[in-house]
C-alpha cells in the first residue's frame, strides 16, 4: 500500500501550523487564506490510532471538495480549490504527498457547535430512543425500530469540544452558546444541506443515515460551511440494496473501525490500539468504494 501521511509538518516547514486536529493539519498562508492538509490519521472515540489508513486523506479531501462545489449555491462554504500540484502562488513546489489531499480555504471563525442531522434511527440516537422515546429531547413516534427512517430529518446539535467527547445539547442549549438567532440559522442550513446530500446520494443507491456539519463566520459576519462535508468520517452511509429496518446496517463509513475498536475491549482511553492490517485494508477499500459510489470516479 502507498505510504501513510500522519504528519504534514516536515513537508510544510515554511508555514506556521495554526491548528492540529485529529485528522487535519491547518496552516496559515497569511491574509485571508488557510491551507488544510487532510492526513491519513484515523480516530475513534476521540482517540487517534497510531497507524493510519492509506488514501483516507485524499478521499476525505476530494469528497468534501465535491460536495462544496455541489452545494455552493445552497450554502456558502470556505472552499477555494484543491491543491493539485500546479499552485504557482505559494512560493515553492507543492510536495507530491500533499497533492489531492489538501485544499486552500477562506479563513473563518469556527462556531463551537456540531451541527448534527439525523434522518434515520441509529447509533446514539437509537440508544436514546429506547430509553426515552425521543432523540436529544425531540419526541418521536412510538414503535420505531433500529435503523427506521424518521418521519422527517431532525437537527440535534452538540458541543464542539476542543478535547474529549462532544455532548448532545438542545436547540435552546445551542442558542445559549451562539445566540438564539444563529442557532436557528444553523438548524435551517444544516437541514438544507442534509436534504440535498441525502437526495443526491439516494439516486446513487446510498442512504445518508446521519451526518454532521461545522459552520463559521467570515470577518463580515456571514455564516459559511467549513471543515468537511458528507464524508465517511462525518456521516453514516448505508447501501439501499441491503437496507432493512429492525437491525444494525452494514456500514460504508468509519463505523467499521469503531466496531473493531469496541470488539477489542479497549477502554477508549489513550493509547488507542494499532489497527491490524486487515482492518486497514478493508477501510481503505471501503472509503474508496463510497467515494466512487457518490462521485462516479476514482479518487486521484
C-alpha positions in Angstrom: 0.0 0.0 0.0 1.0 3.6 -0.5 2.8 5.3 2.4 0.6 6.8 5.1 0.9 10.5 5.8 0.5 11.0 9.5 2.3 14.4 10.0 2.5 17.1 7.4 5.0 19.3 9.2 8.2 18.0 7.5 6.6 18.9 4.2 5.4 22.4 5.1 8.3 23.9 7.1 7.8 27.4 5.5 4.4 27.8 7.1 3.1 28.1 10.6 0.8 25.3 11.6 -2.2 27.1 13.1 -4.1 24.0 14.3 -3.7 20.3 14.5 -7.0 18.3 14.6 -7.5 14.6 14.9 -7.2 14.3 11.1 -6.4 17.7 9.7 -3.4 19.9 9.9 -4.2 23.6 9.2 -1.5 26.1 8.1 -1.8 29.9 7.9 -1.0 31.3 4.5 -1.3 34.8 5.6 -4.1 37.2 4.6 -7.5 35.5 4.5 -6.4 32.0 3.4 -5.6 28.7 5.1 -4.0 25.5 3.8 -5.8 22.4 5.2 -4.0 19.1 4.8 -6.2 16.0 5.4 -3.9 13.3 6.7 -4.4 9.6 6.8 -4.8 9.6 10.6 -7.9 7.9 11.9 -9.6 8.3 15.3 -12.3 6.5 17.2 -13.9 7.7 20.4 -11.8 10.9 20.1 -8.5 9.0 20.3 -6.1 8.8 17.3 -4.8 5.4 16.4 -1.0 5.1 16.0 -1.3 3.9 12.4 -3.3 5.4 9.6 -5.3 4.4 6.6 -3.7 4.9 3.2 -5.5 7.2 0.8 -8.0 8.1 3.5 -6.9 11.8 3.5 -7.3 12.0 -0.3 -10.8 10.6 -0.1 -12.0 13.0 2.6 -10.4 16.0 0.9 -11.7 15.3 -2.6 -15.1 14.2 -1.4 -15.5 17.3 0.6 -14.5 19.4 -2.4 -17.0 17.5 -4.5 -19.8 18.4 -2.1 -18.6 22.0 -1.5 -18.9 22.6 -5.3 -22.3 20.9 -5.5 -23.8 23.0 -2.7 -22.1 26.4 -3.0 -25.3 27.9 -4.4 -27.3 26.5 -1.4 -25.0 27.4 1.5 -21.7 29.3 1.0 -18.6 27.5 2.1 -14.9 28.1 2.7 -13.6 26.1 -0.2 -11.3 27.9 -2.7 -9.5 25.0 -4.5 -7.9 21.6 -4.1 -4.1 21.7 -4.1 -3.3 19.8 -7.3 0.5 20.5 -7.7 0.1 23.5 -10.0 -0.2 26.2 -7.4 2.3 28.9 -8.5 1.4 31.5 -5.9 2.5 29.5 -2.9 6.2 30.3 -3.3 7.6 26.7 -3.5 6.8 23.5 -5.4 4.0 21.6 -3.8 5.2 18.3 -2.2 3.7 15.3 -4.2 2.5 13.8 -0.9 0.1 16.7 -0.5 -1.4 16.7 -4.0 -5.1 15.8 -3.9 -5.2 15.6 -0.1 -5.1 19.3 0.7 -7.1 22.4 -0.1 -6.9 26.2 0.1 -9.8 27.7 2.0 -11.1 31.1 3.4 -10.4 31.9 7.0 -13.4 31.8 9.3 -14.1 31.9 13.0 -15.5 28.4 13.8 -18.7 28.2 15.8 -18.4 25.7 18.7 -21.4 23.7 17.7 -21.5 20.3 15.9 -24.5 20.6 13.6 -25.8 17.0 13.6 -28.7 16.0 11.3 -30.3 12.5 11.7 -32.6 11.1 9.0 -32.6 7.5 10.4 -32.7 6.0 13.9 -29.2 4.6 14.6 -26.2 4.9 16.9 -26.6 7.0 20.0 -30.0 8.2 18.6 -31.3 4.6 18.8 -29.9 4.2 22.3 -31.6 7.4 23.4 -34.9 6.5 21.8 -35.0 3.1 23.5 -34.6 4.8 26.9 -36.8 7.9 26.4 -38.9 7.6 23.3 -37.0 10.7 22.0 -33.7 11.7 20.5 -31.8 14.5 22.1 -35.1 15.7 23.6 -37.1 15.6 20.3 -40.1 13.3 20.8 -40.6 10.6 18.1 -43.5 8.3 17.3 -43.7 5.1 19.4 -42.9 1.7 17.9 -39.9 2.7 15.8 -37.2 0.1 15.3 -33.5 0.4 14.9 -32.5 2.0 11.5 -36.0 3.2 10.8 -36.3 6.2 8.6 -37.6 9.2 10.7 -40.8 11.0 9.7 -38.5 13.9 8.9 -34.8 14.7 9.5 -34.1 16.2 12.9 -31.4 18.7 14.0 -29.6 17.5 17.1 -26.7 19.8 17.9 -23.7 19.0 20.1 -21.0 21.0 21.8 -17.8 21.2 19.8 -15.2 20.1 22.4 -11.5 21.0 22.0 -10.7 17.7 23.6 -12.8 14.8 24.9 -16.3 13.8 23.8 -18.8 16.2 22.3 -22.0 16.5 24.3 -25.5 16.5 22.8 -27.5 19.6 23.6 -30.9 21.0 22.7 -31.5 23.8 20.2 -32.1 26.1 23.2 -28.7 25.0 24.6 -27.1 25.8 21.2 -28.7 29.2 21.4 -27.1 29.8 24.8 -23.7 29.3 23.1 -24.1 31.1 19.8 -27.3 33.1 20.2 -30.9 32.1 19.5 -31.0 33.6 16.0 -27.7 31.9 15.0 -28.8 28.6 16.4 -32.0 28.7 14.3 -29.8 29.6 11.2 -27.6 26.6 11.9 -30.6 24.3 12.1 -32.1 25.7 8.8 -28.8 25.5 6.9 -27.9 22.0 8.2 -31.3 20.6 7.3 -31.0 22.1 3.8 -27.5 20.6 3.3 -28.6 17.2 4.6 -31.7 17.0 2.4 -29.7 17.9 -0.7 -27.0 15.4 0.1 -29.4 12.6 1.0 -31.4 13.1 -2.2 -28.3 13.2 -4.3 -26.9 10.0 -2.6 -30.2 8.2 -2.9 -30.1 8.5 -6.7 -26.8 6.5 -6.4 -28.2 3.9 -4.1 -26.7 5.3 -0.9 -28.5 6.2 2.3 -27.0 9.0 4.4 -28.4 8.0 7.8 -26.9 10.9 9.6 -24.1 13.4 9.4 -22.6 16.4 11.0 -21.5 19.8 9.7 -19.4 22.7 11.0 -20.0 26.3 10.3 -18.1 29.5 10.9 -18.2 33.3 10.3 -16.3 35.3 7.9 -14.9 38.7 9.1 -18.1 40.4 7.7 -20.2 38.1 9.9 -21.5 35.9 7.1 -22.1 32.2 8.0 -20.3 29.7 5.9 -19.8 25.9 5.9 -16.3 24.8 6.9 -14.2 21.7 7.6 -15.5 18.7 5.8 -18.8 17.7 4.2 -20.7 14.3 3.9 -17.6 12.1 4.2 -17.3 8.6 5.7 -15.6 10.2 8.7 -18.5 12.6 9.3 -21.5 10.6 8.1 -23.2 7.2 8.4 -23.6 5.6 4.9 -25.7 2.6 4.1 -26.5 0.7 0.9 -30.1 0.9 -0.3 -29.8 -2.6 -1.7 -29.2 -4.2 1.7 -31.1 -1.8 3.9 -33.5 -3.5 6.3 -35.0 -1.7 9.4 -35.0 -3.6 12.6 -31.3 -4.2 12.8 -27.9 -2.5 12.6 -26.9 -1.9 9.0 -23.6 -2.8 7.2 -21.5 0.4 7.3 -19.8 2.1 4.4 -18.0 4.5 6.7 -15.9 4.8 9.8 -18.3 2.7 11.8 -16.4 -0.4 10.6 -13.4 0.8 12.5 -15.4 1.8 15.6 -16.9 -1.7 15.7 -13.5 -3.3 15.5 -12.3 -1.0 18.3 -15.2 -2.0 20.5 -14.6 -5.7 19.9 -11.0 -5.4 21.3 -12.3 -4.5 24.8 -10.2 -1.2 24.6 -11.2 1.2 27.4 -11.4 4.2 24.9 -8.6 6.0 26.6 -5.1 6.7 25.3 -3.2 5.0 23.9 -5.5 3.8 21.2 -4.7 0.4 19.8 -3.0 0.0 16.4 -5.3 -1.2 13.6 -4.4 -4.6 12.2 -3.6 -4.9 8.6 -6.9 -6.4 7.6 -8.8 -3.5 9.2 -6.6 -1.0 7.4 -7.0 -2.7 4.1 -10.8 -3.0 4.5 -11.1 0.6 5.5 -9.1 1.8 2.5 -11.2 -0.2 0.2 -14.5 0.9 1.9 -13.6 4.6 1.7 -12.6 4.3 -1.9 -15.9 2.5 -2.7 -18.1 5.1 -1.2 -16.1 7.8 -3.0 -16.8 6.1 -6.3 -20.5 5.4 -5.5 -21.1 9.1 -4.8 -18.9 10.8 -7.4 -18.7 8.3 -10.2 -14.9 8.4 -10.3 -11.9 7.0 -8.6 -10.0 9.1 -6.0 -6.9 10.7 -7.6 
